[in-house]
């Protein structure tokens, strides 16, 4: 139970006995057992939670299931919810967080909001005060769905034990279907302990989106065929919709220069000649057609305005298509069908476009950018320039590494220098920009990818939200390499405030805090690095340690990321 004692139990527990036979094709159990059975039918293997009496039957169901469901308990409910959100991103199966009533649920709201903005499939099951005491002031009595409704696909109460299995099945189907996102349900405590007989859950596979309008697809193909300087932008939903192979097929067969963002990173492998992320500014400024697939036309993409270029928006569902941008065409539906349809249209086109000269121009800019970056990536500056950390880290990353960003300026540098070699290997907070997600994401990544490197990039400010959950990593034997850019400030705020006012306030943190000692106190390992020449060796020790390990690099607060937008 969160921030409270166990509630009075007299008269709230129902009679759990039942002597009527179970009909064929049905199962009987208490609502917690039934909930776990449904979650397993949808592919869930781990329940992220923090212990609370309101949800005890769900734990009982997890322990007694065949096979048992893994229980992963954390130190703050936000971490459980962030771990479920990251699980949904990485596995493309809805993650499951179970949060006790009242503050347990409200502690998870930021992660639910992040999932809504990022299109992450997850189901959150909340405890709820008993229905047979509702209105009389029982412990943590709170009508939770109205609080969560504005940041979720659906939020409702499953009022009886018999409602739990079908209601949770609907929740998982909604979370995992286009456009993906979080679904919240809560169950009254007395009903969660009660028994019910329901239809036996059956296994549910990945769900495909609707077939796109073929005329809309043909329009996109025609625009692309007529373009002289096209750019393709691939975003998170390309990965979430399992369209990464179709996307790479289009890129390579058509020869179209491509940018990636979010979990679209890695769909076109780092170093690929058609990946022009390092020429992003020039590509978007000089393009005559920009085709954006699987990501909103928000502040990260100039709200869909790219000079004089025509803009095409492709989304996994109609509700995701831009309502504010001026579009030359748009299409919604299953992204594999859209991308393969566009490629087929190009191949049928009487005009066979050749964008070799355009690609060469952008690659010249890429090469110039790589050469320009070299000085930063090898800088010997004292204090350390944050880019030097990436100069040491990137050569040490395996192709299947999972890299997680949780921070402001420091993680912005990661976006510039880290180019994943495979899809599904990059996690960031997405457009919601929520700090504190990193530890939960690291927990999820280590479970989802047990044989891969897992690297958590932390700003020192972001670490303050969740560093205590290193204890969770230690208790559950989940080794993660954490690399901190410690500039002793809220760097993302300090610079802009100085620009606006000529001074800054409440933007400084304690200088050179030994966060690695915190990690060691919690059972992990770590060290502080102040010499740029020692960063590489420290990262090597972190990978070799096989424990949660923090490399705390003291960086230059004045070496700010050169930002083109402040997100407004």
MOHU-V745530 format. One record per pair of residues at least 24 apart in sequence whose C-alpha atoms are under 8 Angstrom apart, sorted by the first residue. I is the first residue (numbers start at 0). GAP is how many residues later the second one is. D is the distance in whole Angstrom. If there is no record, write none. Layout:
# MOHU-V745530
i=I gap=GAP d=D
i=I gap=GAP d=D
This chain:
# MOHU-V745530
i=0 gap=50 d=6
i=0 gap=51 d=4
i=0 gap=52 d=6
i=0 gap=53 d=7
i=0 gap=99 d=7
i=0 gap=103 d=8
i=1 gap=49 d=8
i=1 gap=50 d=6
i=1 gap=98 d=7
i=1 gap=101 d=6
i=1 gap=102 d=6
i=2 gap=100 d=8
i=5 gap=47 d=7
i=6 gap=46 d=8
i=6 gap=131 d=8
i=6 gap=132 d=6
i=11 gap=118 d=7
i=11 gap=120 d=7
i=11 gap=178 d=6
i=12 gap=177 d=6
i=12 gap=180 d=7
i=12 gap=181 d=8
i=13 gap=176 d=7
i=13 gap=177 d=8
i=13 gap=179 d=7
i=13 gap=180 d=6
i=14 gap=179 d=7
i=15 gap=177 d=8
i=15 gap=178 d=6
i=15 gap=179 d=6
i=16 gap=178 d=8
i=21 gap=175 d=7
i=24 gap=174 d=6
i=24 gap=175 d=6
i=25 gap=171 d=7
i=25 gap=172 d=5
i=25 gap=173 d=4
i=25 gap=174 d=5
i=26 gap=170 d=6
i=26 gap=171 d=6
i=26 gap=172 d=6
i=26 gap=173 d=5
i=27 gap=167 d=7
i=27 gap=168 d=6
i=27 gap=169 d=4
i=27 gap=170 d=6
i=28 gap=166 d=5
i=28 gap=167 d=6
i=28 gap=168 d=7
i=29 gap=27 d=7
i=29 gap=131 d=7
i=29 gap=162 d=7
i=29 gap=163 d=6
i=29 gap=164 d=5
i=29 gap=165 d=4
i=29 gap=166 d=6
i=30 gap=26 d=7
i=30 gap=27 d=8
i=30 gap=130 d=5
i=30 gap=131 d=7
i=30 gap=133 d=6
i=30 gap=134 d=8
i=30 gap=160 d=7
i=30 gap=161 d=5
i=30 gap=162 d=6
i=30 gap=163 d=6
i=30 gap=164 d=6
i=30 gap=165 d=7
i=31 gap=24 d=8
i=31 gap=25 d=4
i=31 gap=26 d=4
i=31 gap=27 d=7
i=31 gap=28 d=7
i=31 gap=29 d=5
i=31 gap=160 d=6
i=31 gap=161 d=7
i=32 gap=24 d=7
i=32 gap=25 d=6
i=32 gap=27 d=7
i=32 gap=28 d=4
i=32 gap=29 d=7
i=32 gap=31 d=8
i=32 gap=32 d=7
i=33 gap=27 d=7
i=33 gap=130 d=7
i=33 gap=131 d=6
i=34 gap=26 d=8
i=34 gap=129 d=6
i=34 gap=130 d=6
i=34 gap=133 d=7
i=35 gap=25 d=6
i=35 gap=26 d=6
i=35 gap=29 d=7
i=35 gap=33 d=8
i=36 gap=28 d=7
i=36 gap=164 d=7
i=37 gap=127 d=6
i=37 gap=130 d=7
i=37 gap=131 d=6
i=37 gap=163 d=6
i=37 gap=164 d=8
i=38 gap=57 d=8
i=38 gap=129 d=8
i=38 gap=130 d=8
i=38 gap=133 d=8
i=39 gap=29 d=8
i=39 gap=163 d=8
i=40 gap=160 d=6
i=40 gap=161 d=6
i=40 gap=162 d=4
i=40 gap=163 d=6
i=41 gap=51 d=8
i=41 gap=52 d=8
i=41 gap=130 d=7
i=41 gap=161 d=6
i=41 gap=162 d=5
i=41 gap=163 d=7
i=42 gap=50 d=7
i=42 gap=160 d=8
i=42 gap=161 d=7
i=42 gap=162 d=8
i=43 gap=49 d=7
i=43 gap=50 d=7
i=43 gap=51 d=7
i=43 gap=52 d=7
i=44 gap=24 d=6
i=44 gap=25 d=6
i=45 gap=24 d=5
i=45 gap=25 d=6
i=45 gap=26 d=7
i=45 gap=49 d=8
i=45 gap=50 d=7
i=46 gap=24 d=5
i=46 gap=25 d=6
i=46 gap=48 d=8
i=46 gap=49 d=5
i=46 gap=50 d=6
i=46 gap=51 d=7
i=47 gap=24 d=5
i=47 gap=25 d=6
i=47 gap=26 d=7
i=47 gap=32 d=5
i=47 gap=33 d=7
i=47 gap=35 d=7
i=47 gap=36 d=7
i=47 gap=48 d=6
i=47 gap=49 d=5
i=47 gap=50 d=6
i=48 gap=24 d=5
i=48 gap=25 d=6
i=48 gap=28 d=7
i=48 gap=31 d=5
i=48 gap=32 d=8
i=48 gap=48 d=6
i=48 gap=49 d=5
i=48 gap=50 d=6
i=49 gap=24 d=5
i=49 gap=25 d=7
i=49 gap=26 d=7
i=49 gap=27 d=6
i=49 gap=30 d=7
i=49 gap=48 d=8
i=49 gap=49 d=7
i=49 gap=50 d=7
i=50 gap=49 d=7
i=51 gap=47 d=8
i=51 gap=48 d=5
i=51 gap=49 d=8
i=52 gap=47 d=7
i=53 gap=46 d=6
i=53 gap=47 d=6
i=53 gap=73 d=5
i=53 gap=74 d=7
i=53 gap=75 d=7
i=53 gap=135 d=5
i=54 gap=43 d=8
i=54 gap=44 d=8
i=54 gap=45 d=6
i=54 gap=71 d=8
i=54 gap=72 d=5
i=54 gap=134 d=7
i=54 gap=137 d=7
i=56 gap=135 d=6
i=56 gap=136 d=6
i=71 gap=404 d=8
i=72 gap=399 d=7
i=73 gap=395 d=6
i=73 gap=398 d=6
i=74 gap=393 d=7
i=74 gap=394 d=6
i=74 gap=396 d=8
i=74 gap=397 d=7
i=75 gap=31 d=8
i=75 gap=390 d=8
i=75 gap=393 d=8
i=76 gap=27 d=6
i=76 gap=28 d=8
i=76 gap=30 d=6
i=76 gap=31 d=6
i=77 gap=29 d=5
i=77 gap=30 d=5
i=77 gap=31 d=8
i=77 gap=32 d=7
i=77 gap=33 d=6
i=77 gap=359 d=8
i=77 gap=362 d=8
i=78 gap=29 d=8
i=78 gap=358 d=7
i=78 gap=360 d=7
i=78 gap=361 d=5
i=78 gap=387 d=7
i=78 gap=390 d=8
i=79 gap=28 d=8
i=79 gap=360 d=6
i=80 gap=27 d=6
i=80 gap=30 d=6
i=80 gap=31 d=7
i=80 gap=43 d=8
i=80 gap=359 d=7
i=81 gap=26 d=8
i=81 gap=29 d=5
i=81 gap=30 d=8
i=81 gap=355 d=6
i=81 gap=356 d=8
i=81 gap=358 d=5
i=81 gap=359 d=6
i=82 gap=354 d=8
i=82 gap=356 d=8
i=82 gap=357 d=4
i=82 gap=358 d=5
i=82 gap=359 d=8
i=82 gap=360 d=6
i=82 gap=361 d=5
i=83 gap=38 d=6
i=83 gap=39 d=8
i=83 gap=356 d=8
i=83 gap=360 d=7
i=84 gap=26 d=7
i=84 gap=27 d=8
i=84 gap=30 d=6
i=84 gap=35 d=6
i=84 gap=36 d=7
i=84 gap=37 d=6
i=84 gap=356 d=8
i=85 gap=34 d=8
i=85 gap=341 d=8
i=85 gap=354 d=7
i=85 gap=355 d=5
i=85 gap=358 d=6
i=85 gap=359 d=7
i=86 gap=354 d=8
i=86 gap=357 d=5
i=86 gap=358 d=7
i=86 gap=361 d=7
i=87 gap=32 d=6
i=87 gap=33 d=5
i=87 gap=34 d=6
i=88 gap=31 d=6
i=88 gap=32 d=7
i=88 gap=151 d=7
i=88 gap=335 d=8
i=89 gap=334 d=6
i=89 gap=335 d=8
i=89 gap=355 d=7
i=89 gap=358 d=7
i=90 gap=357 d=7
i=91 gap=29 d=7
i=91 gap=84 d=8
i=91 gap=148 d=6
i=92 gap=28 d=7
i=92 gap=29 d=8
i=92 gap=83 d=7
i=92 gap=113 d=8
i=93 gap=26 d=8
i=93 gap=27 d=4
i=93 gap=28 d=4
i=93 gap=29 d=6
i=93 gap=78 d=7
i=93 gap=81 d=6
i=93 gap=82 d=6
i=94 gap=26 d=7
i=94 gap=27 d=4
i=94 gap=28 d=6
i=95 gap=26 d=6
i=95 gap=27 d=5
i=95 gap=28 d=6
i=95 gap=29 d=8
i=96 gap=25 d=8
i=96 gap=26 d=6
i=96 gap=27 d=5
i=96 gap=28 d=6
i=97 gap=26 d=6
i=97 gap=27 d=5
i=97 gap=28 d=6
i=97 gap=29 d=8
i=98 gap=25 d=7
i=98 gap=26 d=6
i=98 gap=27 d=5
i=98 gap=28 d=6
i=99 gap=26 d=6
i=99 gap=27 d=5
i=99 gap=28 d=7
i=100 gap=25 d=6
i=100 gap=26 d=4
i=100 gap=27 d=5
i=100 gap=28 d=7
i=100 gap=39 d=6
i=100 gap=40 d=8
i=100 gap=41 d=8
i=101 gap=25 d=8
i=101 gap=26 d=7
i=101 gap=38 d=5
i=101 gap=39 d=7
i=101 gap=40 d=6
i=101 gap=42 d=8
i=102 gap=37 d=8
i=104 gap=39 d=8
i=108 gap=39 d=7
i=109 gap=324 d=7
i=110 gap=326 d=7
i=111 gap=36 d=8
i=111 gap=39 d=7
i=111 gap=40 d=7
i=111 gap=70 d=6
i=112 gap=38 d=5
i=112 gap=39 d=7
i=112 gap=319 d=8
i=113 gap=315 d=7
i=113 gap=316 d=7
i=113 gap=317 d=8
i=113 gap=318 d=6
i=113 gap=319 d=8
i=113 gap=320 d=7
i=114 gap=66 d=6
i=114 gap=67 d=6
i=115 gap=35 d=6
i=115 gap=36 d=6
i=115 gap=37 d=7
i=115 gap=65 d=5
i=115 gap=66 d=6
i=116 gap=64 d=8
i=116 gap=313 d=7
i=116 gap=314 d=6
i=116 gap=315 d=6
i=117 gap=63 d=8
i=117 gap=118 d=8
i=117 gap=311 d=8
i=117 gap=312 d=6
i=117 gap=313 d=7
i=117 gap=314 d=7
i=118 gap=60 d=7
i=118 gap=61 d=5
i=118 gap=62 d=5
i=118 gap=63 d=8
i=118 gap=118 d=8
i=119 gap=60 d=6
i=119 gap=61 d=5
i=119 gap=62 d=7
i=119 gap=120 d=8
i=120 gap=54 d=5
i=120 gap=55 d=5
i=120 gap=59 d=5
i=120 gap=60 d=4
i=120 gap=61 d=6
i=121 gap=50 d=8
i=121 gap=53 d=6
i=121 gap=54 d=8
i=121 gap=59 d=6
i=121 gap=60 d=5
i=121 gap=61 d=6
i=122 gap=48 d=7
i=122 gap=49 d=6
i=122 gap=52 d=7
i=122 gap=59 d=6
i=122 gap=60 d=5
i=122 gap=61 d=6
i=122 gap=62 d=8
i=123 gap=58 d=7
i=123 gap=59 d=6
i=123 gap=60 d=5
i=123 gap=61 d=6
i=124 gap=59 d=6
i=124 gap=60 d=5
i=124 gap=61 d=5
i=124 gap=62 d=8
i=125 gap=58 d=7
i=125 gap=59 d=6
i=125 gap=60 d=4
i=125 gap=61 d=7
i=126 gap=59 d=6
i=126 gap=60 d=6
i=126 gap=61 d=7
i=126 gap=62 d=7
i=127 gap=58 d=6
i=127 gap=59 d=6
i=127 gap=60 d=5
i=127 gap=61 d=6
i=128 gap=59 d=6
i=128 gap=60 d=6
i=129 gap=58 d=5
i=129 gap=59 d=5
i=129 gap=60 d=5
i=129 gap=61 d=7
i=130 gap=57 d=6
i=130 gap=58 d=7
i=130 gap=59 d=7
i=130 gap=60 d=8
i=131 gap=58 d=7
i=143 gap=42 d=8
i=144 gap=39 d=7
i=144 gap=40 d=7
i=144 gap=41 d=8
i=147 gap=36 d=7
i=151 gap=29 d=7
i=151 gap=30 d=5
i=151 gap=31 d=6
i=151 gap=32 d=7
i=152 gap=28 d=6
i=152 gap=29 d=6
i=152 gap=30 d=5
i=153 gap=28 d=8
i=153 gap=29 d=5
i=153 gap=30 d=6
i=154 gap=28 d=6
i=154 gap=29 d=5
i=154 gap=30 d=6
i=155 gap=28 d=7
i=155 gap=29 d=5
i=155 gap=30 d=7
i=156 gap=28 d=5
i=156 gap=29 d=5
i=156 gap=30 d=6
i=156 gap=31 d=8
i=157 gap=27 d=7
i=157 gap=28 d=6
i=157 gap=29 d=5
i=157 gap=30 d=8
i=158 gap=28 d=6
i=158 gap=29 d=7
i=158 gap=32 d=7
i=159 gap=27 d=8
i=159 gap=28 d=8
i=159 gap=31 d=5
i=159 gap=32 d=8
i=160 gap=30 d=5
i=160 gap=31 d=6
i=160 gap=32 d=8
i=160 gap=33 d=6
i=160 gap=34 d=6
i=160 gap=35 d=6
i=161 gap=33 d=8
i=161 gap=34 d=5
i=161 gap=35 d=7
i=161 gap=36 d=7
i=164 gap=33 d=7
i=164 gap=36 d=8
i=175 gap=30 d=8
i=175 gap=31 d=7
i=176 gap=30 d=6
i=176 gap=31 d=7
i=176 gap=32 d=7
i=177 gap=30 d=8
i=177 gap=31 d=6
i=177 gap=63 d=8
i=177 gap=138 d=6
i=177 gap=139 d=6
i=178 gap=137 d=6
i=178 gap=138 d=6
i=178 gap=140 d=8
i=178 gap=141 d=7
i=207 gap=33 d=8
i=207 gap=126 d=6
i=208 gap=107 d=7
i=208 gap=108 d=7
i=208 gap=124 d=6
i=208 gap=125 d=4
i=208 gap=126 d=8
i=209 gap=107 d=8
i=209 gap=123 d=5
i=209 gap=124 d=6
i=210 gap=122 d=5
i=210 gap=123 d=6
i=210 gap=126 d=7
i=211 gap=119 d=7
i=211 gap=120 d=6
i=211 gap=121 d=5
i=211 gap=122 d=7
i=211 gap=125 d=7
i=211 gap=126 d=6
i=212 gap=118 d=7
i=212 gap=119 d=8
i=212 gap=120 d=8
i=213 gap=127 d=8
i=215 gap=113 d=7
i=215 gap=114 d=7
i=215 gap=115 d=6
i=216 gap=114 d=6
i=216 gap=121 d=6
i=216 gap=124 d=6
i=216 gap=125 d=6
i=217 gap=123 d=7
i=217 gap=124 d=7
i=217 gap=127 d=6
i=218 gap=110 d=7
i=219 gap=92 d=7
i=219 gap=109 d=6
i=219 gap=110 d=7
i=219 gap=122 d=7
i=220 gap=120 d=8
i=220 gap=121 d=5
i=220 gap=122 d=7
i=220 gap=124 d=5
i=220 gap=125 d=6
i=221 gap=123 d=7
i=221 gap=124 d=7
i=221 gap=127 d=7
i=222 gap=66 d=8
i=223 gap=65 d=7
i=223 gap=122 d=8
i=224 gap=121 d=6
i=224 gap=124 d=7
i=224 gap=126 d=7
i=224 gap=127 d=7
i=224 gap=128 d=6
i=225 gap=125 d=8
i=225 gap=127 d=7
i=226 gap=61 d=6
i=226 gap=62 d=6
i=226 gap=126 d=8
i=227 gap=60 d=7
i=227 gap=125 d=8
i=227 gap=127 d=7
i=227 gap=130 d=8
i=228 gap=57 d=7
i=228 gap=58 d=5
i=228 gap=59 d=5
i=228 gap=60 d=7
i=228 gap=126 d=7
i=228 gap=129 d=6
i=229 gap=26 d=7
i=229 gap=27 d=7
i=229 gap=57 d=6
i=229 gap=58 d=6
i=229 gap=59 d=5
i=229 gap=60 d=6
i=229 gap=61 d=8
i=230 gap=25 d=7
i=230 gap=26 d=5
i=230 gap=27 d=6
i=230 gap=28 d=7
i=230 gap=52 d=7
i=230 gap=53 d=7
i=230 gap=56 d=6
i=230 gap=58 d=6
i=230 gap=59 d=5
i=230 gap=60 d=6
i=231 gap=24 d=7
i=231 gap=25 d=6
i=231 gap=26 d=5
i=231 gap=27 d=6
i=231 gap=58 d=6
i=231 gap=59 d=5
i=231 gap=60 d=6
i=231 gap=61 d=8
i=232 gap=25 d=6
i=232 gap=26 d=5
i=232 gap=27 d=6
i=232 gap=28 d=8
i=232 gap=57 d=7
i=232 gap=58 d=6
i=232 gap=59 d=5
i=232 gap=60 d=6
i=233 gap=24 d=7
i=233 gap=25 d=6
i=233 gap=26 d=5
i=233 gap=27 d=6
i=233 gap=30 d=5
i=233 gap=31 d=8
i=233 gap=33 d=8
i=233 gap=58 d=6
i=233 gap=59 d=5
i=233 gap=60 d=6
i=233 gap=61 d=7
i=234 gap=25 d=6
i=234 gap=26 d=5
i=234 gap=27 d=6
i=234 gap=28 d=6
i=234 gap=29 d=4
i=234 gap=30 d=7
i=234 gap=57 d=8
i=234 gap=58 d=6
i=234 gap=59 d=5
i=234 gap=60 d=5
i=235 gap=25 d=7
i=235 gap=26 d=5
i=235 gap=27 d=4
i=235 gap=28 d=5
i=235 gap=29 d=8
i=235 gap=58 d=6
i=235 gap=59 d=6
i=236 gap=26 d=8
i=236 gap=27 d=7
i=236 gap=56 d=8
i=236 gap=57 d=4
i=236 gap=58 d=6
i=236 gap=78 d=8
i=236 gap=79 d=7
i=237 gap=25 d=8
i=237 gap=26 d=6
i=237 gap=55 d=7
i=237 gap=56 d=5
i=237 gap=97 d=7
i=238 gap=24 d=6
i=238 gap=25 d=6
i=238 gap=28 d=8
i=238 gap=184 d=7
i=238 gap=185 d=7
i=240 gap=75 d=7
i=240 gap=93 d=7
i=240 gap=94 d=6
i=240 gap=95 d=8
i=241 gap=93 d=8
i=241 gap=94 d=7
i=242 gap=92 d=6
i=242 gap=93 d=5
i=243 gap=92 d=8
i=243 gap=179 d=7
i=245 gap=90 d=5
i=245 gap=93 d=6
i=245 gap=94 d=6
i=246 gap=89 d=7
i=246 gap=92 d=6
i=249 gap=89 d=7
i=249 gap=90 d=7
i=249 gap=92 d=8
i=249 gap=93 d=6
i=252 gap=90 d=8
i=253 gap=89 d=7
i=253 gap=92 d=8
i=254 gap=99 d=8
i=254 gap=100 d=7
i=254 gap=101 d=8
i=255 gap=99 d=7
i=255 gap=103 d=8
i=256 gap=102 d=6
i=261 gap=164 d=7
i=261 gap=165 d=7
i=261 gap=166 d=7
i=261 gap=168 d=7
i=262 gap=160 d=7
i=262 gap=161 d=6
i=262 gap=162 d=8
i=262 gap=163 d=6
i=262 gap=164 d=7
i=263 gap=159 d=7
i=263 gap=160 d=8
i=264 gap=154 d=7
i=264 gap=155 d=6
i=264 gap=157 d=8
i=264 gap=158 d=6
i=264 gap=159 d=8
i=264 gap=160 d=8
i=264 gap=161 d=7
i=265 gap=153 d=7
i=265 gap=154 d=5
i=265 gap=155 d=5
i=265 gap=156 d=4
i=265 gap=157 d=4
i=265 gap=158 d=7
i=265 gap=159 d=7
i=265 gap=160 d=8
i=266 gap=154 d=8
i=266 gap=155 d=6
i=266 gap=156 d=5
i=267 gap=153 d=8
i=267 gap=154 d=8
i=267 gap=155 d=8
i=268 gap=150 d=7
i=268 gap=151 d=6
i=268 gap=152 d=4
i=268 gap=153 d=6
i=268 gap=154 d=8
i=269 gap=149 d=5
i=269 gap=150 d=5
i=269 gap=151 d=5
i=269 gap=152 d=8
i=270 gap=148 d=8
i=270 gap=150 d=8
i=272 gap=90 d=7
i=273 gap=85 d=7
i=275 gap=86 d=7
i=275 gap=87 d=7
i=275 gap=90 d=6
i=276 gap=89 d=8
i=277 gap=87 d=7
i=277 gap=88 d=5
i=277 gap=91 d=6
i=277 gap=92 d=8
i=277 gap=138 d=8
i=278 gap=83 d=6
i=278 gap=84 d=7
i=278 gap=86 d=6
i=278 gap=87 d=5
i=278 gap=90 d=7
i=281 gap=80 d=7
i=281 gap=83 d=8
i=282 gap=79 d=7
i=293 gap=41 d=8
i=295 gap=24 d=7
i=295 gap=25 d=7
i=295 gap=26 d=7
i=296 gap=25 d=6
i=296 gap=28 d=8
i=298 gap=266 d=8
i=298 gap=268 d=5
i=298 gap=269 d=7
i=299 gap=131 d=8
i=299 gap=265 d=8
i=299 gap=267 d=7
i=378 gap=153 d=8
i=379 gap=152 d=6
i=379 gap=153 d=8
i=380 gap=151 d=8
i=381 gap=148 d=8
i=381 gap=149 d=7
i=381 gap=150 d=8
i=381 gap=174 d=8
i=382 gap=147 d=7
i=382 gap=171 d=7
i=382 gap=172 d=6
i=382 gap=173 d=5
i=383 gap=146 d=7
i=383 gap=147 d=7
i=383 gap=148 d=6
i=383 gap=169 d=8
i=383 gap=170 d=7
i=383 gap=171 d=5
i=383 gap=172 d=6
i=384 gap=170 d=6
i=384 gap=171 d=6
i=384 gap=174 d=6
i=385 gap=24 d=7
i=385 gap=27 d=8
i=385 gap=99 d=6
i=385 gap=169 d=6
i=385 gap=170 d=7
i=385 gap=173 d=7
i=386 gap=26 d=6
i=387 gap=144 d=7
i=388 gap=143 d=8
i=388 gap=146 d=7
i=389 gap=24 d=7
i=389 gap=27 d=7
i=389 gap=28 d=7
i=391 gap=143 d=7
i=391 gap=144 d=5
i=392 gap=143 d=7
i=392 gap=146 d=7
i=393 gap=24 d=6
i=396 gap=56 d=7
i=397 gap=54 d=8
i=397 gap=55 d=7
i=399 gap=25 d=7
i=399 gap=52 d=6
i=399 gap=53 d=7
i=400 gap=24 d=6
i=400 gap=51 d=5
i=400 gap=52 d=5
i=400 gap=53 d=6
i=400 gap=54 d=8
i=401 gap=24 d=6
i=401 gap=25 d=8
i=401 gap=43 d=7
i=401 gap=50 d=7
i=401 gap=51 d=6
i=401 gap=52 d=5
i=401 gap=53 d=6
i=402 gap=24 d=6
i=402 gap=51 d=6
i=402 gap=52 d=5
i=402 gap=53 d=6
i=402 gap=54 d=7
i=403 gap=24 d=6
i=403 gap=34 d=7
i=403 gap=37 d=7
i=403 gap=38 d=7
i=403 gap=50 d=8
i=403 gap=51 d=6
i=403 gap=52 d=5
i=403 gap=53 d=6
i=404 gap=24 d=7
i=404 gap=33 d=7
i=404 gap=51 d=6
i=404 gap=52 d=5
i=404 gap=53 d=7
i=405 gap=29 d=6
i=405 gap=30 d=7
i=405 gap=31 d=6
i=405 gap=32 d=5
i=405 gap=50 d=7
i=405 gap=51 d=6
i=405 gap=52 d=5
i=405 gap=53 d=7
i=405 gap=56 d=6
i=405 gap=57 d=8
i=406 gap=28 d=6
i=406 gap=50 d=7
i=406 gap=51 d=6
i=406 gap=52 d=5
i=406 gap=53 d=8
i=406 gap=54 d=7
i=406 gap=55 d=5
i=407 gap=51 d=7
i=407 gap=54 d=8
i=407 gap=82 d=8
i=407 gap=83 d=7
i=407 gap=84 d=6
i=408 gap=50 d=8
i=408 gap=82 d=6
i=408 gap=83 d=6
i=408 gap=151 d=7
i=408 gap=152 d=6
i=409 gap=47 d=8
i=409 gap=48 d=7
i=409 gap=49 d=6
i=409 gap=75 d=6
i=409 gap=151 d=8
i=410 gap=46 d=7
i=410 gap=47 d=7
i=410 gap=48 d=7
i=411 gap=149 d=7
i=412 gap=148 d=7
i=434 gap=27 d=5
i=434 gap=30 d=7
i=435 gap=26 d=5
i=435 gap=27 d=7
i=435 gap=28 d=8
i=435 gap=29 d=5
i=435 gap=30 d=6
i=436 gap=29 d=8
i=437 gap=28 d=8
i=438 gap=27 d=6
i=438 gap=28 d=7
i=438 gap=30 d=6
i=438 gap=31 d=7
i=441 gap=38 d=7
i=442 gap=30 d=7
i=442 gap=35 d=7
i=445 gap=32 d=6
i=445 gap=33 d=7
i=445 gap=34 d=7
i=446 gap=31 d=8
i=452 gap=27 d=8
i=452 gap=28 d=8
i=452 gap=90 d=8
i=453 gap=26 d=6
i=453 gap=27 d=6
i=454 gap=25 d=6
i=454 gap=26 d=5
i=454 gap=27 d=6
i=454 gap=28 d=7
i=455 gap=24 d=7
i=455 gap=25 d=6
i=455 gap=26 d=5
i=455 gap=27 d=6
i=456 gap=25 d=6
i=456 gap=26 d=5
i=456 gap=27 d=6
i=456 gap=28 d=8
i=457 gap=24 d=7
i=457 gap=25 d=6
i=457 gap=26 d=5
i=457 gap=27 d=6
i=458 gap=25 d=6
i=458 gap=26 d=5
i=458 gap=27 d=6
i=459 gap=24 d=6
i=459 gap=25 d=6
i=459 gap=26 d=5
i=459 gap=27 d=7
i=459 gap=28 d=7
i=459 gap=29 d=8
i=460 gap=27 d=8
i=460 gap=28 d=7
i=460 gap=29 d=6
i=460 gap=48 d=8
i=466 gap=52 d=8
i=467 gap=54 d=8
i=469 gap=49 d=7
i=469 gap=52 d=7
i=469 gap=54 d=7
i=469 gap=78 d=7
i=470 gap=51 d=5
i=470 gap=52 d=7
i=472 gap=75 d=7
i=473 gap=48 d=7
i=473 gap=49 d=6
i=473 gap=50 d=7
i=473 gap=73 d=7
i=473 gap=74 d=7
i=476 gap=70 d=7
i=477 gap=69 d=7
i=477 gap=70 d=7
i=478 gap=67 d=5
i=478 gap=68 d=4
i=478 gap=69 d=4
i=478 gap=70 d=7
i=479 gap=66 d=8
i=479 gap=67 d=7
i=479 gap=68 d=5
i=479 gap=69 d=6
i=480 gap=58 d=8
i=480 gap=61 d=6
i=480 gap=62 d=6
i=480 gap=67 d=6
i=480 gap=68 d=5
i=480 gap=69 d=6
i=480 gap=70 d=8
i=481 gap=66 d=7
i=481 gap=67 d=6
i=481 gap=68 d=5
i=481 gap=69 d=6
i=482 gap=67 d=6
i=482 gap=68 d=5
i=482 gap=69 d=6
i=482 gap=70 d=7
i=483 gap=66 d=7
i=483 gap=67 d=6
i=483 gap=68 d=5
i=483 gap=69 d=6
i=484 gap=67 d=7
i=484 gap=68 d=5
i=484 gap=69 d=6
i=484 gap=70 d=6
i=485 gap=26 d=7
i=485 gap=66 d=7
i=485 gap=67 d=6
i=485 gap=68 d=5
i=485 gap=69 d=6
i=486 gap=24 d=8
i=486 gap=25 d=8
i=486 gap=67 d=6
i=486 gap=68 d=5
i=486 gap=69 d=6
i=486 gap=70 d=5
i=487 gap=24 d=6
i=487 gap=25 d=8
i=487 gap=69 d=7
i=488 gap=68 d=7
i=490 gap=66 d=7
i=490 gap=69 d=7
i=494 gap=65 d=7
i=511 gap=42 d=6
i=513 gap=38 d=7
i=514 gap=35 d=8
i=514 gap=37 d=7
i=515 gap=33 d=8
i=515 gap=34 d=5
i=515 gap=35 d=7
i=515 gap=36 d=6
i=518 gap=29 d=8
i=518 gap=30 d=7
i=518 gap=31 d=7
i=523 gap=24 d=5
i=523 gap=25 d=6
i=524 gap=24 d=4
i=524 gap=25 d=6
i=525 gap=24 d=4
i=525 gap=25 d=6
i=525 gap=26 d=7
i=526 gap=24 d=5
i=526 gap=25 d=6
i=527 gap=24 d=5
i=527 gap=25 d=6
i=527 gap=26 d=7
i=528 gap=24 d=5
i=528 gap=25 d=6
i=529 gap=24 d=5
i=529 gap=25 d=8
